[in-house]
Amino acid sequence: MEITSDLTDFQIGKLQHAFGLDYSKKPYRNYYYCSERNNEWEDMCKKEYATINISGDGFIYSGSLKGLRTVFRKNVTRKYFESI
């Protein structure tokens, strides 16, 4: 699989983990919790590979459709993405 040079290997691993792809062949979740801001995730948010939601006790990062297409399959539909 060709992966974009916009992301570091570490960032790609974080995105794969957020989607559950380190445990499964198909994405089954879409979140990554941090108790404080994370520079790697903040960079992915700026590049539109992820989004952030601030909760009362931390930060919840989620991969975007662009992020899923990068680490899973290029032809993922919005409907499939939204069902995760």
VOPAGU-2260 file (C-alpha; in pm, 1 decimal, decimal comma):
REM VOPAGU-2260
SITE   aa  ch    i         X         Y         Z
SITE  MET   A    0       0,0       0,0       0,0
SITE  GLU   A    1     136,9     341,4     -94,3
SITE  ILE   A    2     112,6     583,5     195,9
SITE  THR   A    3     144,8     957,1     159,6
SITE  SER   A    4     467,3    1132,7     252,8
SITE  ASP   A    5     260,7    1399,2     436,3
SITE  LEU   A    6     258,6    1172,4     741,1
SITE  THR   A    7     535,7    1015,7     942,9
SITE  ASP   A    8     537,5     641,7    1011,1
SITE  PHE   A    9     449,5     725,2    1372,8
SITE  GLN   A   10     144,1     926,7    1261,7
SITE  ILE   A   11      33,1     649,2    1027,6
SITE  GLY   A   12      53,5     406,1    1319,8
SITE  LYS   A   13    -157,4     637,7    1536,8
SITE  LEU   A   14    -422,6     666,3    1263,9
SITE  GLN   A   15    -428,6     289,9    1214,5
SITE  HIS   A   16    -469,0     244,0    1590,9
SITE  ALA   A   17    -753,6     499,2    1607,0
SITE  PHE   A   18    -942,6     300,0    1342,5
SITE  GLY   A   19    -859,7     -31,6    1514,2
SITE  LEU   A   20    -653,3    -150,7    1219,7
SITE  ASP   A   21    -374,7    -276,8    1442,8
SITE  TYR   A   22    -619,7    -536,0    1581,9
SITE  SER   A   23    -849,2    -599,2    1286,3
SITE  LYS   A   24    -841,9    -609,0     907,3
SITE  LYS   A   25   -1141,0    -373,0     894,6
SITE  PRO   A   26   -1189,5     -48,0    1085,1
SITE  TYR   A   27   -1428,9     -86,1    1376,3
SITE  ARG   A   28   -1378,3     234,9    1576,3
SITE  ASN   A   29   -1260,2     591,0    1525,3
SITE  TYR   A   30   -1109,6     758,6    1828,3
SITE  TYR   A   31    -783,0     817,1    2009,6
SITE  TYR   A   32    -796,7     962,7    2361,6
SITE  CYS   A   33    -521,4    1181,3    2507,7
SITE  SER   A   34    -516,8    1350,5    2847,0
SITE  GLU   A   35    -328,8    1643,5    2692,3
SITE  ARG   A   36    -278,6    1782,4    2343,7
SITE  ASN   A   37     -63,0    1562,4    2122,9
SITE  ASN   A   38     169,2    1724,4    1867,1
SITE  GLU   A   39     143,5    1434,8    1621,0
SITE  TRP   A   40    -236,7    1444,3    1624,0
SITE  GLU   A   41    -243,7    1825,4    1609,7
SITE  ASP   A   42     -30,9    1806,9    1294,6
SITE  MET   A   43    -267,6    1548,9    1142,1
SITE  CYS   A   44    -561,4    1778,7    1223,0
SITE  LYS   A   45    -390,2    2067,3    1041,8
SITE  LYS   A   46    -337,1    1840,3     740,2
SITE  GLU   A   47    -703,7    1725,5     756,3
SITE  TYR   A   48    -624,9    1360,6     830,7
SITE  ALA   A   49    -795,7    1393,3    1170,2
SITE  THR   A   50   -1028,2    1604,7    1382,9
SITE  ILE   A   51   -1031,0    1689,4    1752,7
SITE  ASN   A   52   -1305,0    1707,2    2015,1
SITE  ILE   A   53   -1221,4    1852,8    2353,5
SITE  SER   A   54   -1392,3    1672,9    2640,1
SITE  GLY   A   55   -1398,4    1772,9    3004,4
SITE  ASP   A   56   -1097,7    1562,8    3095,6
SITE  GLY   A   57    -901,4    1531,4    2773,2
SITE  PHE   A   58    -883,3    1535,4    2397,7
SITE  ILE   A   59   -1045,7    1287,8    2162,5
SITE  TYR   A   60    -889,1    1271,0    1819,0
SITE  SER   A   61   -1071,2    1100,6    1531,7
SITE  GLY   A   62    -948,5    1010,4    1188,1
SITE  SER   A   63   -1113,5    1185,0     895,0
SITE  LEU   A   64   -1233,6    1026,2     572,0
SITE  LYS   A   65    -904,1    1140,4     418,3
SITE  GLY   A   66    -721,0     964,8     702,6
SITE  LEU   A   67    -913,3     640,5     656,1
SITE  ARG   A   68    -851,8     645,9     282,4
SITE  THR   A   69    -482,0     687,6     355,0
SITE  VAL   A   70    -441,5     395,6     594,8
SITE  PHE   A   71    -714,5     158,4     474,1
SITE  ARG   A   72    -848,7     185,9     117,7
SITE  LYS   A   73    -862,8     471,0    -131,2
SITE  ASN   A   74   -1218,8     387,2    -239,7
SITE  VAL   A   75   -1386,8     402,2     104,4
SITE  THR   A   76   -1723,1     574,6      72,7
SITE  ARG   A   77   -1848,5     846,5     306,6
SITE  LYS   A   78   -2137,8     614,9     403,5
SITE  TYR   A   79   -1894,3     340,5     509,6
SITE  PHE   A   80   -1681,4     594,3     698,8
SITE  GLU   A   81   -1982,3     730,5     887,0
SITE  SER   A   82   -2090,8     378,6     988,1
SITE  ILE   A   83   -1770,2     317,8    1185,6
